[in-house]
Amino acid sequence: MDKYKERLVKGKPGNEVFAIMAVGALLVAGGIAVMLLVHALGFFLLPIGGILIWQGLQHMHVEYEYLIVNGDIEISRIVNKNSRKILREITVENIQRVAPLSNDRVKNDLEVNNRRKVIDYTDGTGGELYFVVFERDKEKESAYILDLDEECVELLAETLKRKFERK
């Protein structure tokens, strides 16, 4: 029987969302200024800016779903509760280590190893955050920060035995 756990956590929108909204706001402000000076030309900028702002607002609500099956981890992003995209699929064989972010070895690893790409799949305000080191090939490894609850931690500790570290 497969061991299965699913967890949904809040996430933070990316910087591209704020950039889109800023461009939209500039287009609206520019459209208003042009309307006051040249009248009709500003009408073309207003709807484009409004659409960009609306799109940015739609992408402000982000959640991450962690699906853990027998130690394999699938990370998906859900935008505005209607668009779901699988971001990462991590197999047990490629996981090097899972440890709490508060672990001294993890803190040291984050400071020393700057070759590793670290991606945060949380909103940063959750409970105990965990650090998952994943190796794709020998030259390039990535690490992910996940917000795991007690059931997820127990499942990973049970399936990853030697790769799982406690505090």
Backbone torsions as a table, in degrees:
resi	resn	phi	psi	omega
1	MET	NA	135.5	-180.0
2	ASP	-73.8	142.7	174.2
3	LYS	-95.9	124.8	-166.6
4	TYR	-134.9	137.1	174.3
5	LYS	-148.5	138.8	179.0
6	GLU	-124.2	138.0	-179.5
7	ARG	-139.9	135.2	178.6
8	LEU	-115.8	124.5	-179.9
9	VAL	-130.0	153.9	176.6
10	LYS	-72.0	149.2	177.7
11	GLY	-126.7	174.6	177.4
12	LYS	-110.4	142.9	180.0
13	PRO	-67.4	152.1	-179.2
14	GLY	-76.3	167.9	179.4
15	ASN	-64.2	-26.2	-179.7
16	GLU	-64.7	-29.5	178.1
17	VAL	-65.5	-44.5	179.3
18	PHE	-67.3	-34.8	177.7
19	ALA	-65.6	-42.9	178.6
20	ILE	-62.1	-43.3	180.0
21	MET	-66.6	-36.6	178.5
22	ALA	-65.5	-43.2	177.6
23	VAL	-63.0	-41.3	177.3
24	GLY	-61.0	-43.6	178.8
25	ALA	-64.1	-39.5	176.9
26	LEU	-64.3	-39.7	178.2
27	LEU	-65.5	-40.3	177.8
28	VAL	-65.2	-47.0	179.4
29	ALA	-62.8	-42.5	177.7
30	GLY	-64.8	-39.1	177.9
31	GLY	-62.6	-40.5	178.3
32	ILE	-66.3	-43.5	179.2
33	ALA	-63.2	-43.3	179.7
34	VAL	-67.1	-37.0	177.7
35	MET	-61.3	-38.3	-180.0
36	LEU	-69.6	-30.1	-177.3
37	LEU	-94.4	-45.2	-172.8
38	VAL	-120.1	6.9	177.4
39	HIS	61.8	-90.4	-166.6
40	ALA	-69.7	-29.2	-174.9
41	LEU	-64.4	-31.3	-178.6
42	GLY	-69.4	-22.2	179.4
43	PHE	-63.7	-22.2	179.1
44	PHE	-78.8	-29.7	-178.0
45	LEU	-81.7	-32.8	-176.9
46	LEU	-59.5	-50.5	-178.9
47	PRO	-66.2	-35.1	179.2
48	ILE	-64.6	-45.8	177.8
49	GLY	-63.1	-41.5	178.5
50	GLY	-62.6	-40.9	179.0
51	ILE	-65.2	-41.5	178.8
52	LEU	-63.9	-41.7	177.5
53	ILE	-63.8	-43.7	-180.0
54	TRP	-62.2	-43.4	177.6
55	GLN	-62.2	-40.7	177.6
56	GLY	-62.3	-42.3	178.7
57	LEU	-64.8	-35.1	178.4
58	GLN	-64.9	-29.9	-177.3
59	HIS	-95.7	9.7	179.3
60	MET	-78.1	-25.5	-178.7
61	HIS	-94.7	104.0	-176.2
62	VAL	-121.6	136.6	174.2
63	GLU	-131.6	152.0	175.1
64	TYR	-116.3	138.5	177.5
65	GLU	-114.7	125.9	175.4
66	TYR	-104.6	125.7	176.5
67	LEU	-116.5	115.0	-177.2
68	ILE	-113.0	117.5	179.1
69	VAL	-127.8	113.5	179.4
70	ASN	52.4	35.0	178.1
71	GLY	92.7	-19.1	174.1
72	ASP	-74.6	139.3	-176.7
73	ILE	-118.9	128.1	174.2
74	GLU	-116.0	127.4	-178.9
75	ILE	-113.0	125.4	179.2
76	SER	-123.8	149.8	175.1
77	ARG	-108.4	132.1	177.2
78	ILE	-115.0	120.9	-178.1
79	VAL	-108.0	125.3	176.1
80	ASN	56.2	29.0	177.7
81	LYS	58.3	18.2	179.0
82	ASN	-137.8	-7.8	-179.1
83	SER	-126.0	118.3	-176.9
84	ARG	-118.2	132.5	179.5
85	LYS	-137.2	130.5	176.6
86	ILE	-75.7	122.9	-179.1
87	LEU	-95.3	-44.3	-175.3
88	ARG	-142.1	144.2	169.9
89	GLU	-127.6	114.7	-175.3
90	ILE	-113.1	121.7	179.8
91	THR	-91.4	157.7	-178.9
92	VAL	-58.3	-38.4	-177.4
93	GLU	-63.5	-31.0	-176.4
94	ASN	-92.7	-7.5	177.6
95	ILE	-78.5	124.1	177.9
96	GLN	-88.7	-40.4	-173.3
97	ARG	-162.6	145.4	172.0
98	VAL	-129.2	126.9	-178.4
99	ALA	-151.1	155.3	175.3
100	PRO	-63.7	147.5	179.7
101	LEU	-65.0	-22.8	179.6
102	SER	-81.1	-5.4	179.7
103	ASN	-64.1	135.5	-178.6
104	ASP	-61.3	-38.2	179.3
105	ARG	-64.5	-38.5	178.5
106	VAL	-66.9	-44.5	178.3
107	LYS	-58.4	-45.0	178.7
108	ASN	-64.3	-42.1	-179.9
109	ASP	-62.5	-39.3	179.1
110	LEU	-67.1	-35.6	-179.8
111	GLU	-75.3	-39.2	-172.5
112	VAL	-86.0	-45.8	-171.6
113	ASN	-91.8	94.0	179.9
114	ASN	-93.5	0.4	174.6
115	ARG	-75.2	-24.3	-176.0
116	ARG	-79.1	134.3	176.4
117	LYS	-88.8	122.6	-179.1
118	VAL	-109.1	124.5	-179.6
119	ILE	-117.8	129.4	-177.8
120	ASP	-98.0	115.3	177.5
121	TYR	-106.4	47.1	177.0
122	THR	-139.9	177.8	171.5
123	ASP	-98.1	0.0	176.1
124	GLY	83.8	-2.2	-177.0
125	THR	-114.1	5.3	-175.8
126	GLY	-73.4	-168.5	179.4
127	GLY	-75.1	-121.0	-178.3
128	GLU	-80.0	119.8	179.0
129	LEU	-93.5	143.5	-178.7
130	TYR	-119.8	148.7	-175.7
131	PHE	-109.6	118.2	-178.7
132	VAL	-112.7	118.9	178.8
133	VAL	-97.2	127.0	-173.9
134	PHE	-126.3	130.6	-178.8
135	GLU	-111.3	119.8	175.6
136	ARG	-86.7	-48.8	173.2
137	ASP	-145.9	177.8	-171.8
138	LYS	-64.8	-30.2	-177.4
139	GLU	-85.8	-29.1	-171.5
140	LYS	-123.7	119.2	174.8
141	GLU	-128.3	151.2	-179.2
142	SER	-123.6	160.8	175.7
143	ALA	-134.2	143.8	-177.9
144	TYR	-124.2	143.7	175.6
145	ILE	-106.0	122.4	-176.8
146	LEU	-123.2	148.9	176.7
147	ASP	-100.6	94.7	-175.0
148	LEU	-101.4	141.2	174.6
149	ASP	-89.9	-179.6	-173.9
150	GLU	-63.2	-37.8	-179.8
151	GLU	-66.5	-40.8	177.1
152	CYS	-63.9	-41.9	-180.0
153	VAL	-62.7	-43.9	-179.8
154	GLU	-65.0	-40.4	178.9
155	LEU	-63.8	-45.5	178.9
156	LEU	-66.7	-40.4	178.9
157	ALA	-62.4	-36.5	-179.2
158	GLU	-73.4	-39.8	-175.7
159	THR	-87.8	-26.1	-176.8
160	LEU	-104.3	8.7	-175.7
161	LYS	5.0	-71.7	-173.9
162	ARG	-80.4	-17.9	-178.2
163	LYS	-92.4	-6.8	-176.1
164	PHE	-101.0	129.5	178.8
165	GLU	-115.8	140.0	173.9
166	ARG	-91.6	-176.3	-179.7
167	LYS	-58.4	NA	NA
